[in-house]
Amino acid sequence: MTKAADTKLTIIQRAADVFNQQGYAGSSMADIMQATGLKKGGIYNHFASKDELAIAAFQFAVHQVSRRYIQILKDHQGAIARLKAVVHTFVANLDNPPIQGGCPLLNTAIESDDTHPLLRQQVQRAMDAWRKLIHRIVDTGVAAGEIKPEVQADTVATLLISTLEGALMLSQLYGDRVHIQRAQEHLNDYIDRLQQS
């Protein structure tokens, strides 16, 4: 990796933490300069605008999270075990976050809802990828006879994602893990009920 590429990656990594913890609107270029140790010109040598940097930082954050899921799914066979692994990995990220500040999808989705269409589009793409992952697991489970044939993959994706993200929000809001723990227990029971008897 060239020195310029290495510097650009460092900017992205550190900006990802700043944006994910403080939000796009709450993060100034001064914050990015402090986190990277670079002057504004050094940052703008690599990024044309704060928007461009924010998108690159979000994509980096999502990539870090996705790598965790890809790795954990390699160690699990069968749709039920894989769905439970998705739930477990989401919860485990609380103790060992791939990026500081919580779930980048949740954080960025809330902030970019009406105010930043480019970031919102990036969040939708990332969420689509997460939903497709769950779809593939469920569809493979149905085809293998492991999951009941009437189970709808999109319903499973909606329930898993919304329950996990909502519970994370409550746990962060109250500083109490009980919400995410309850969600994990509930989802594990729900996943068990998907299984073909």
C-alpha positions in Angstrom: 0.0 0.0 0.0 1.4 3.4 -0.9 1.8 6.1 1.7 -1.1 8.1 0.1 -3.4 5.0 0.2 -2.4 4.3 3.8 -3.1 7.9 4.8 -6.5 7.8 3.0 -7.4 4.6 4.9 -6.4 6.1 8.2 -8.6 9.1 7.6 -11.5 6.8 6.7 -11.0 4.6 9.8 -10.8 7.5 12.2 -13.6 9.5 10.6 -15.8 6.4 10.8 -15.4 6.4 14.5 -16.1 10.1 14.7 -19.2 10.1 12.5 -20.6 7.0 14.1 -20.3 8.5 17.6 -21.2 12.1 16.9 -23.2 11.8 13.7 -22.7 13.6 10.4 -24.2 16.9 11.5 -22.5 16.8 14.9 -19.0 16.2 13.4 -17.0 19.1 12.2 -13.9 19.0 10.1 -12.1 20.2 13.2 -13.2 16.9 14.9 -11.9 14.9 11.9 -8.6 16.9 12.0 -8.2 16.2 15.7 -8.9 12.4 15.2 -6.5 12.1 12.2 -3.8 14.5 13.3 -4.0 16.1 9.9 -4.7 19.6 8.7 -7.8 20.4 6.6 -5.7 20.5 3.4 -4.3 17.0 4.2 -7.8 15.6 4.5 -9.0 17.5 1.4 -6.1 16.1 -0.6 -7.9 12.7 -0.4 -11.6 13.8 -0.2 -13.4 16.5 -2.2 -15.9 17.2 0.6 -17.2 16.2 4.0 -20.0 14.4 2.2 -17.5 12.2 0.2 -15.6 11.4 3.4 -18.8 10.6 5.3 -19.9 8.2 2.6 -16.5 6.5 2.6 -16.5 6.3 6.4 -20.0 4.8 6.4 -19.0 2.2 3.8 -15.9 1.3 5.8 -18.0 1.0 9.0 -20.5 -1.3 7.3 -17.7 -3.4 5.8 -16.2 -3.9 9.3 -19.6 -5.1 10.6 -20.2 -7.3 7.6 -16.8 -9.0 8.0 -17.9 -10.2 11.4 -21.0 -11.8 10.0 -19.2 -13.5 7.1 -16.6 -14.9 9.5 -19.1 -16.2 12.1 -21.4 -17.8 9.4 -18.4 -19.8 8.1 -18.4 -21.6 11.5 -22.1 -22.5 11.5 -24.0 -25.1 9.4 -27.7 -25.1 8.9 -30.2 -22.3 8.7 -31.3 -22.4 12.4 -27.8 -22.3 13.7 -26.9 -19.5 11.2 -29.9 -17.3 12.1 -29.0 -17.7 15.8 -25.4 -16.8 14.9 -26.6 -13.6 13.3 -28.5 -12.7 16.5 -25.6 -13.7 18.7 -23.1 -11.7 16.7 -25.2 -8.6 16.8 -25.5 -8.8 20.6 -21.8 -9.7 21.0 -20.9 -6.5 19.0 -22.0 -4.5 22.1 -19.0 -5.8 24.1 -16.5 -5.8 21.2 -17.8 -3.3 18.6 -16.2 -3.4 15.1 -16.6 0.4 15.1 -17.0 2.7 18.0 -20.4 4.2 18.7 -22.9 1.4 18.1 -24.6 0.1 15.0 -23.7 2.3 12.0 -26.9 1.4 10.2 -29.1 2.4 13.1 -27.1 5.6 13.8 -26.9 6.7 10.2 -30.5 5.7 9.3 -31.9 7.9 12.1 -29.7 10.9 11.3 -30.0 10.8 7.5 -33.7 10.1 7.3 -34.7 13.5 5.9 -31.5 15.5 6.0 -28.9 13.7 4.0 -30.3 11.8 0.9 -26.8 10.4 -0.1 -26.2 8.8 3.2 -29.8 7.6 3.4 -29.2 5.8 0.1 -26.0 4.2 1.5 -27.9 3.0 4.6 -30.6 1.5 2.4 -28.0 -0.4 0.4 -26.4 -1.7 3.5 -29.8 -2.7 5.0 -30.7 -4.4 1.7 -27.5 -6.5 2.0 -28.4 -7.5 5.6 -31.9 -8.4 4.6 -30.6 -10.4 1.6 -28.3 -12.3 3.9 -31.2 -13.4 6.1 -33.3 -14.2 3.0 -30.6 -16.5 1.7 -30.3 -18.3 5.0 -34.1 -18.8 5.3 -34.6 -19.8 1.7 -31.7 -22.3 1.9 -33.3 -23.7 5.1 -36.7 -24.0 3.4 -35.2 -25.7 0.4 -33.3 -28.1 2.7 -36.4 -29.0 4.6 -35.0 -27.5 7.8 -37.4 -24.5 8.0 -41.2 -24.8 7.5 -42.2 -24.2 3.9 -44.7 -21.5 4.8 -42.0 -19.3 6.5 -41.5 -16.0 4.6 -37.9 -14.9 4.4 -38.8 -11.2 4.3 -40.9 -11.5 7.4 -38.0 -13.2 9.3 -35.7 -10.4 8.1 -38.1 -7.7 9.3 -38.6 -9.3 12.7 -34.9 -10.0 13.3 -33.6 -6.7 12.2 -36.3 -4.5 13.8 -36.2 -6.4 17.1 -32.4 -6.3 17.3 -32.1 -2.6 16.3 -34.9 -1.5 18.6 -33.5 -3.5 21.6 -30.1 -1.9 20.9 -31.6 1.5 21.0 -33.3 0.8 24.3 -30.1 -0.7 25.8 -28.1 2.4 24.7 -30.8 4.8 25.9 -31.1 3.3 29.3 -27.5 2.0 29.7 -29.0 -1.4 30.5 -28.3 -4.6 28.5 -31.5 -6.2 29.7 -33.3 -5.0 26.6 -30.9 -6.6 24.1 -30.8 -9.8 26.3 -34.5 -10.1 26.2 -34.6 -9.6 22.5 -31.9 -12.3 22.0 -33.9 -14.8 24.1 -37.1 -13.9 22.3 -35.5 -14.2 18.8 -33.8 -17.5 19.7 -37.3 -18.9 20.7 -38.8 -17.5 17.5 -36.0 -19.1 15.3 -36.6 -22.4 17.0 -40.3 -22.2 16.1 -39.3 -21.8 12.4 -37.8 -25.3 12.4 -39.6 -28.0 10.5 -40.7 -30.7 13.0 
